[in-house]
Amino acid sequence: MDVEALGGRVRAERRRRGLTLDALAGASGVSRSMLSEIERGGRMPTVLVLDRIATGLGTSIARLMQDERPVGTTVLRHHEQEVARDPAGWERRVLSPVLPGVEFEFMRTTLGAHVDAGVFLPHGAGSLEYIGIERGTLRLTLDDEPLELHAGDSASYAGDRRHAFANPGSEPCVYYLAMRL
């Protein structure tokens, strides 16, 4: 992932929404200095920080990672898909293109054995998330209520809740997440 391009997209989305760095810091819980460093292309945020920035902007990680594509048939070849890797041992692969006026994201996430991805901030009111487990075990926690999901299980929930993802198992967990903001 190109850190300078990412920084430019964060800055452009912040400005498009008429937010100052201070306002985005307040909305995202990410410090003003870190936001400034990310916007300048001087720092690659973790996946969790990137999600907090996207949530503070009312958008998706996908919109921050890739340029919009025209509406129509879009094919994202495997090598064209953006992947955010977190040093804690997990990754998110963005499977959906970014389209003008559409706030939707479809991702494939892999959590290594015993990896806790952390707590994600609530998205806006009316947002929805859908999850399907391909393999392994996922502990999905919604507002402090843990749910254990296994290969083949699926769930949906309001995205305006705090949500956390962890793999309590000794094998990798792979799941798909679709989000409508």
Secondary structure, 3 states (H helix, E strand, C coil): CCHHHHHHHHHHHHHHCCCCHHHHHHHHCCCHHHHHHHHCCCCCCCHHHHHHHHHHHCCCHHHHHCCECCCCCCCCCHHHCCEEEECCCEEEEECCCECCCCCEEEEEEEECCCCEEEEECCCCCCCEEEEEEEECEEEEEECCEEEEEECCCEEEEECCCCEEEECCCCCCEEEEEEEEC
